[in-house]
Amino acid sequence: MKFGQWLALIALVASLLLLWSLREALMLFFTGVVLALALCTLVGTVQRRFCCGRPLAVLLSLLVIAVVVAIGAAAIVPPFIAQFAELIQKLPEAWAELLSLLRQALESVSRMLYGSSDGGLSWLENLGGSVKPGSALASGVGDWTLRLVGLVGNLGTVVLKTLFVLAVALMVAAQPTAYREALLQLVPSFYRRRARAVLLQCGEALSAWMGGVLISSLCVGTLAAVGLSLLGVRLVAANAVLAGLLNIIPNVGPTLSTLFPMSVALLDSPWKAMAVLGLYVVVQNLESYLITPSVMHHQLKLLPGLTLTAQLIFTVMFGPLGLVLALPLAVCLQVILREVVIHDILDRWKDKPLRRMAERQGDGVTP
């Protein structure tokens, strides 16, 4: 390799290392872009409806969002906070009840097989007895949950990151074309028109995903609230809000949302916990096969295995934020791989000898 090529390789490696060191800031920026796309969809609707300029449409959209958030916060947040705190306190009781039921079931199996139970399962009773309401484990569960949602730690850093994301979202939503063209300046001139089309496709795919997720989350939360009310499970508001929020995270979120109502129902009776499990299975199947295909204008066609793999990879690389943003990242990567790698590179890769061989084999002629 020549000196210039070595220099280019070193510059590429240095750039990749710099991007890796800035991965957290880049993820926050991507979060702001995702929010900006959602805001742009609302701004576009306002512009078409009222035939006004973009600055006025942005202000009207922000006013609508502020009113909706204020009404929702006043109606949902107070009961959710109270019920969520009670739900966290009941988790140790549900764990103790589950261990007790497990011990009884294992003792019954032991009697059926050996005619008696020798008390070898006492460790389950001791483990369950150590879990009491108000114990260290109960407070530990509460602290773990708070850390999970990011409320414990450096509160100032959390506030600054939130403000950064909101500022990026507002600035990009106010001038989306200018930021897109600025990004395209990093692309070689001969490929800018094609890159512009790819970016527009990424935006359309993300808009379709956000619209589908919003509607499906509202439907999941409503169905969960109705079903839990009919089953007589307590803390309906907290469990319904958790079901809607965790529905944003595919595969992992629905599983986590099932644990909380099952824990509350287990304190009443085992059959009610199984009924809750059946309810959530039905709700998730309705969401997967009926609600989401009906509300998404563009089918993303992400295979479940690939979605789970993307969640694992992005969580390892970017932490909890990578888990939340795994699906939008996978959506963008799918568009880029399909349009750039497959259509623009692999489909145009011409190898004349192999091409002639394939054509001859297709005509039934052996080489």
Secondary structure, 3 states (H helix, E strand, C coil): CCHHHHHHHHHHHHHHHHHHHCHHHHHHHHHHHHHHHHHHHHHHHHHHHHCCCHHHHHHHHHHHHHHHHHHHHHHHHHHHHHHHHHHHHHHHHHHHHHHHHHHHHHHHHHHHHHCCCCCCCHHHHHHHHCCCCCCHHHHHHHHHHHHHCCCCCCHHHHHHHHHHHHHHHHHHHHCHHHHHHHHHCCCCHHHHHHHHHHHHHHHHHHHHHHHHHHHHHHHHHHHHHHHHHHHCCCCHHHHHHHHHHHCCCCCHHHHHHHHHHHHHHHCCCHHHHHHHHHHHHHHHHHHHHHHHHHHCCCCCCCCHHHHHHHHHHHHHHHCHHHHHCHHHHHHHHHHHHHHHHHHHHHCCCCCHHHHHHHHHHHCCCCC
